[in-house]
Amino acid sequence: MKINWFALNGIKPFDKPEEEKTTKIKVGWLNEAKDYYFSLDDMTEEPYRLTVTGFSDCEVELYQLNSTQAHIGRGVTWGEIPQAPEASFYDCLQPFVIQEEVPTSSYQLFCLRLTGTAPGKWQGEIRATQGKISVSKTLTFEVLPLLLPTQTAPTLELWQYPFAVARYYQIEPKDYFNKAHCERIAESLAYYAEAGGDTIVTTIVHDPWNHQTYDAYPSLVTWQQSGEKMTFDFTWFDQYVALCLALGINQKIKCFSMLPWEDKIYYFDEAGVLQERIYPVDSPQWQKIWRDFLTAFVQHLEEKGWFDITYIAIDERPAETLTNVLQLIKEHPNQEGKMLKVSCALNYQSFDHTLLEQIADLAIGQQHLGDQTVFRQWCEQRRTKGLTTSIYNCVGDYPAMFLYSHPFESQWVIWNTVAYGADGFLRWALDAWVKDPLVNGSHWYWESGDPFLLYPGEKGAMMSLRFQQMQQALNDSRKYLFLQKKQPALVSEVTQLLDGWPQLSGKTNDYGAQVPFSENETLQLIQTIQQMHDLLEKGARAYLKESNK
């Protein structure tokens, strides 16, 4: 039996990573988690146990890194998941109970996560025992006397799917948002909040995205026909928002959508049967139902004290339809004369800037950013007017956060957000699970893994490697912004790297998915991320040296 260190900087998503002869001392800030990866090799058929000792003044967590199958391309037909070609990708970080004896397999991967609670150099040991055989590895973890920043840009928005949670854990509709359902939802939300998630995503109509995900997404607001009127029950909406707020997700409530895809509206008739109607934008029917809704919704938000953080959210719709929404919202101010804010995901280069200035919160697709300098200036202009701008990463992008993406791509997309001067990073989705993501992460339309960054588990939601790497980059970017504000000269090399941020093109593979254009492009990405790590550590040490003079 052997313990081997390994790194995540292989050229391709790894099957069996190459051994590292030595492990560099990792350096973290106070309250920052750092991850060490290792494998167990050459094991017998006997059960084994792992122990971790030492690491005084550190929180210690151990995870087993498990694989799932996934299609290496994209699907094209709703409901039909491509069957081939598939590969196996290590992605799910399952909590591992230290010292518990477990069955063996021929080869297993692990992640040791250390979080420093006091400054210093902390040493410890990982030991594997199988029968009479015992092997160990020692390592050192250094914690700098700097507190990891929190409430700084970039902000994080990941869309949440409470009904996928209900389906996976077999929670019946009659029990939606009861104690058991909310506890399961909170398992996902806790990871989101810890990473800095600040936005609550809600639905105000049934399936506003036309059921693209494996599970339908019912409306959190129940629409009920009563004679000639439509009434609205906000019970689920209130329960979900309250749950998120209690977990510290409290900056924005985004409500999808006054422009549902294909203009479909669902409501329950007087017999309790769900009806589907198509009301084209700005038709008399569309005008009436949304006037009724906005009247009730504004009043309800005022009563709950949520008006100021609520946005009517719209994604990827034409300019003329947005104009109709904006006009209707202006007709329904609150008692203080304020309007509901609007949030949109758009390609800003194809929209008139006068219209864009009426949208309080914009998310621009990674493929549509254009010139870096121009985009930075535009984001700054919006900030001066109290408007925010995010970058979103999604299907068809490279670099991205798919199962077959290199782990460092999840770091690159965050640094790209900083490089372009945006206020936040947006991605769907946190937990829009496919049928059984622990077995197969393929989707019928999107690249494998695209709809989820967490996994379900009987003992609680579990991180993906992609989520973990995203969180690492968010921590690093916040450290950079902290140092850049304190003493810009100490991180000038990081700033220079961001000013000349590499543009990676990618290509479409034979199965419709975006992948690196070449091995050299992946190498450039890896080298850029590693350079950011090294320069940040250099800047942090220089800051401490200057502060101690």
Steps between C-alpha positions, in 0.01 A plus 500: 500500500625851415388858557575726203452875478353628174416839354212623286720644227496204261434578137166317489234411755680228683434130531804405704708812568876495502675486836665811643830421666466787744216728601566871519403666827160656438435846637160622614346793681303472821166322443603394149479134398789345307483160332756220470431207268636148542433145386522155654672251270592131502239402757398149600140381536494566874310796648707809578484811713645849471610722788606864502703629792666830586398828337443686825271803465365372169162363403551164328264348244558190288317417177504207264505613137249287309435474128187513289440407137430774248448556130788699349280706268156663492153365440265635235157353580287577806481202733755288311832474682786406267632152580846519350778577513532524877790524741548491876585825681603550862287782633295418812658575838337260743574563870719220636483396864852502645597181686195308381591166342361478148505249212779538252536540128813479290541877467347793686542878495464734796501868588625629834358846573671714762365831630731706717352665808829641631815622322807279488649193333301191587628149441305180484486148368269289286522129583340209318471163673400172339546189709861502620609753238519868593630785283504875555573838347583820685437855386517860617225759471584868550235750609580868456375754760251646252123451526334373184280784364130435460254756365705613200455463124453291304159401630370149430163399355419133444141405416331268746255218428297396808273275295793293371590454866145384572500247215836350590410454866147377416317787669136509391332821377280510809820530707675768294675755721419316819774438755654198326504669158650822635772306682602335173491829310711662772774240445559645154446859604759471778776433245372785285494744791848396617640569153348850509169439324284809542202455268172312556356362176121452495228423249181704474358294212504128434813377316617839367782330304271250328617191693855488366622336818434137593240613754221747444519821703150587625418855593570603857193720458176308446274659237132427565211604277200625693221613270636780284791563735835335562613465860851424621621285788852595613542225762779303329671822392502627858626169641785475253610862529491481881716186492761670280502816709554297817812349339644844414403505131351845517608749234258430214176311437469429127155406373465313169326614293258744343636370169487121530630304203239448226273747686334220698297575810367227730224538756257283690139531388207498740492117483865485613633389160826653376436689177749619239447814296721695260474876545725685254692789651298823510178327396190611698506172693870540584440857615208400723657202677825681572323812624307277739819324606710813550226664707491201734876438495610854583258511791622162627867598476430817691332302777797260521761778486664349190415759235841667487691177428254351249559489124277392214742270318513431127747303294590528133193675358474761218517872569140571402366253756720650773359844424148371566605359837676818604196709409263277695725504808503881494123492538528313831718691746495435871365747757825699487485528122785250444493254211585132512850448365568289191772239446587365154745264335586650161758553228564868570666563165169451318294728725459875513683638803206724587295186555780328692517792743144423607608151612639507853673163482652362180673170431699477176594168343869409497494475120369856459741710706690657216803722562627474856575871545164610357311252717684614814413862427137412442478310831651797682254740335213279616641489856501879520124486430436233763465223238672161520649279230586130515651249260327169449656172393280233346441245227726543198774684688869422527654519756205368699393281791389175337586153626767459234642851552845526648466581874687827455235623255275556802765736635552669165135607462514683834826677419353590161218678687757704693707567187198651324410720796157346558322513835403134514500152353183314401445137412216259477482290689570393855289185523282443190583131518458255216337164580790366709812718478695262723472240224490711183520878458383517136217732392285486188590853380795633691856391560535244778497658845377836368187517722659415836805579713389297802403135537220348707592263780310308762700678771476838333590689184859460382742731323627437151864550419380778269321679786808462718726654236254784440500573873881503503506762225234709673717501814809591299325778311372653823851487646631678192235772519574548871875539440445712191293744705751506787828525308460469121874486434535172689271318259592693187615180327156345555342817364724484191400139442132593526550799267630265231266213582539217245209441267445127452300404195416132525336293228202269451580131525345228284208470743399867524681603820744786554852380582854649492625585154821312573712360779698824495187696588448283807864546596459878474195486725682287761807723497286814536315364805821377663660838436206673671547280809872575519463875448223525761714325759789730414275807539358378832847445647609842381193656663578332832861615480395859433238488777755381756751777436 
